[in-house]
Amino acid sequence: MTRRTLALTDEVYDYLLANSLREDALLADLRERTASMPLAGMQIAPEQGQFMALLARLMGARTALEIGVFTGYSSMCVARALPGDGRLVALDASEEWTRVAREYWARAELEDRIELRLGPAVESLDALLAEGRAGSFDFAFIDADKIEYPDYYERTLQLLRCGGVMLIDNVLREGRVADGGDTSQGIEAMRTFNKMLHEDSRIDLSMLPLGDGLTLARKR
């Protein structure tokens, strides 16, 4: 027994992957291709993608929202977990990165399950609200500009149904949020955001040390 989360050494992490990860060849190929690209560190960990897919299946999610696509790894994981008539609305500002995502979505035969909207995420979220989509999403994943997390969060909370779940990535920022000597803008912004969620009575909350820190928020 242990009273705190186990520290992951390289050996324990390798064991975890060897005995849990079920990444298929297409996802592995996308991850390898992304690793050679600039800003490859924006890629989520494969075990995180698998966890997100399992959570979406456990919820029976049919409608999902993603803010921050990059090369499409998380989109593929979640879209595959939706039923055949399910829909993922994916928001990103980069034509270059999402070109790779679209290629892999096509190879995975997910094109009819993913709707990509290019442009500033706040504008796209406002457009969804203007279309009457409030309360219509089961599942959401936020992994985009960290400074804008509060704006993404508030709009996504409106778009989620009661009982819907929002996942928010990079909330630990490689542990830097716990370093009081780090007063850089991005880290201070994440500390403020994490505190805001901790005090928000509209949600049930759990912060997990998965990947770079993943917060789960269930809309009450």
C-alpha positions in Angstrom: 0.0 0.0 0.0 1.0 3.6 -0.6 -0.6 6.8 0.5 0.6 8.8 -2.4 0.9 8.5 -6.2 3.9 6.4 -7.2 6.8 8.3 -8.7 7.4 7.0 -12.3 11.0 6.0 -12.9 12.0 5.2 -16.5 11.7 1.5 -15.6 8.3 1.8 -14.1 7.1 3.9 -17.1 8.4 1.3 -19.6 6.6 -1.4 -17.6 3.4 0.6 -17.7 3.6 1.0 -21.4 4.5 -2.6 -22.0 1.5 -3.9 -19.9 -1.2 -1.3 -20.7 -0.6 0.6 -23.9 -2.5 -0.8 -26.9 -1.4 1.7 -29.5 -2.0 0.4 -33.1 0.4 0.9 -36.0 -1.4 4.0 -37.4 -1.3 5.9 -34.1 2.3 4.8 -33.6 3.2 6.1 -37.1 1.5 9.4 -36.4 3.4 9.8 -33.1 6.7 8.9 -34.7 6.1 11.4 -37.5 5.1 14.1 -35.1 8.3 13.5 -33.0 10.4 14.7 -35.9 8.5 18.0 -36.3 9.1 21.4 -34.7 7.2 21.7 -31.4 7.0 17.9 -31.1 6.6 18.4 -27.4 3.0 19.5 -27.9 2.1 15.8 -28.6 0.2 14.1 -25.8 1.6 10.9 -24.3 0.2 7.7 -25.8 -1.1 6.4 -22.5 -3.0 9.7 -22.1 -4.7 9.2 -25.4 -5.7 5.7 -24.5 -7.1 6.9 -21.1 -9.1 9.6 -22.9 -10.6 7.1 -25.3 -11.5 4.7 -22.5 -13.2 7.6 -20.5 -15.2 8.6 -23.6 -16.3 5.0 -24.0 -17.2 4.6 -20.4 -19.3 7.7 -20.6 -21.0 6.6 -23.8 -20.0 9.9 -25.3 -21.6 10.8 -28.7 -20.6 14.4 -29.1 -17.1 15.6 -28.3 -15.2 18.9 -28.6 -11.4 19.4 -28.9 -9.6 22.7 -28.5 -6.1 22.3 -29.9 -5.6 19.6 -32.5 -1.9 19.8 -33.4 -1.3 16.7 -35.6 -4.4 14.9 -34.6 -3.3 12.1 -32.2 -5.8 13.0 -29.4 -8.5 13.6 -32.1 -8.0 10.1 -33.4 -8.1 8.5 -30.0 -11.4 10.2 -29.0 -13.1 10.0 -32.4 -12.5 6.2 -32.5 -14.2 5.9 -29.1 -17.4 7.5 -30.4 -20.2 5.5 -31.9 -20.5 5.4 -35.7 -22.9 8.4 -35.7 -20.8 10.3 -33.1 -19.2 13.6 -33.9 -16.0 15.4 -32.8 -15.7 19.1 -33.4 -12.0 19.9 -33.5 -10.8 23.5 -33.2 -7.3 24.7 -34.2 -5.7 27.8 -35.8 -3.0 26.0 -37.8 -3.5 24.9 -41.4 0.0 23.4 -41.4 -0.4 21.1 -38.4 -4.0 20.1 -39.1 -3.0 19.1 -42.6 -1.1 16.2 -41.0 -4.1 15.5 -38.8 -6.5 15.4 -41.8 -4.2 12.9 -43.5 -4.3 10.5 -40.6 -8.0 11.0 -40.0 -8.5 9.9 -43.6 -6.3 6.9 -43.2 -8.3 5.9 -40.1 -11.6 6.4 -42.0 -12.7 9.1 -39.5 -13.3 11.9 -41.8 -17.1 11.7 -41.4 -16.8 11.7 -37.6 -14.5 14.8 -37.2 -15.5 18.4 -38.1 -12.4 20.6 -38.2 -12.9 24.4 -37.7 -9.9 26.5 -38.3 -9.5 29.9 -36.7 -9.0 31.4 -33.2 -10.5 29.0 -30.7 -12.4 31.6 -28.7 -14.2 32.8 -31.9 -15.0 29.2 -32.9 -16.4 28.5 -29.4 -18.5 31.7 -29.6 -19.8 30.5 -33.0 -20.8 27.2 -31.5 -22.7 28.9 -28.8 -24.4 31.3 -31.3 -25.4 28.1 -33.2 -27.4 27.0 -30.2 -24.9 24.2 -29.2 -24.9 25.1 -25.5 -25.4 22.0 -23.3 -25.0 19.6 -26.3 -21.5 18.1 -25.8 -20.7 15.1 -23.7 -16.9 15.3 -23.7 -14.3 18.0 -24.2 -10.5 18.2 -24.3 -8.6 21.5 -24.0 -5.0 21.6 -25.1 -4.2 24.9 -26.7 -2.8 28.3 -25.7 -2.4 28.2 -21.9 -2.9 31.9 -21.3 -6.4 31.6 -22.8 -7.4 28.6 -20.8 -9.9 30.6 -18.6 -11.7 31.8 -21.8 -11.7 28.3 -23.3 -13.0 26.8 -20.0 -15.9 29.2 -19.5 -17.2 28.7 -23.0 -16.6 24.9 -22.9 -18.5 24.7 -19.6 -21.5 26.3 -21.4 -21.2 23.9 -24.3 -21.1 20.8 -22.1 -24.3 19.1 -20.9 -24.8 18.5 -17.2 -22.8 15.4 -16.4 -20.4 16.1 -19.3 -16.7 15.9 -18.7 -14.0 18.3 -19.7 -10.3 17.3 -19.7 -7.6 20.0 -19.5 -4.0 19.3 -20.4 -0.7 20.6 -19.1 -1.9 21.7 -15.8 1.3 20.8 -14.0 3.7 22.3 -16.6 6.5 19.8 -16.0 6.1 20.4 -12.3 6.9 24.1 -12.6 3.6 25.2 -11.1 4.9 23.9 -7.7 8.1 25.9 -8.0 7.4 29.2 -6.2 10.5 30.7 -7.7 9.1 30.4 -11.2 7.1 33.6 -11.8 7.0 33.4 -15.6 3.8 34.5 -17.2 2.7 31.1 -18.4 3.3 29.4 -15.1 1.6 32.1 -13.1 -1.4 31.9 -15.4 -1.6 28.2 -14.9 -1.4 28.5 -11.2 -4.3 31.0 -11.3 -6.3 28.8 -13.6 -5.8 25.7 -11.4 -6.9 27.7 -8.3 -9.9 29.0 -10.2 -11.1 25.4 -11.0 -10.4 24.2 -7.4 -12.8 26.9 -6.1 -15.4 26.5 -8.8 -18.6 24.9 -7.3 -20.1 24.3 -10.8 -17.8 21.2 -11.3 -16.6 18.0 -9.7 -12.8 18.0 -10.0 -9.8 15.7 -10.1 -6.2 16.6 -11.1 -4.2 13.6 -12.3 -0.4 13.3 -12.7 -0.9 11.8 -16.2 1.3 13.1 -19.0 2.0 16.8 -18.1 -0.9 16.9 -15.7 -4.5 16.3 -16.7 -7.5 17.8 -14.9 -10.9 16.2 -15.2 -13.9 18.4 -14.6 -17.4 17.1 -14.5 -20.2 19.7 -15.0 -22.7 19.5 -12.2 
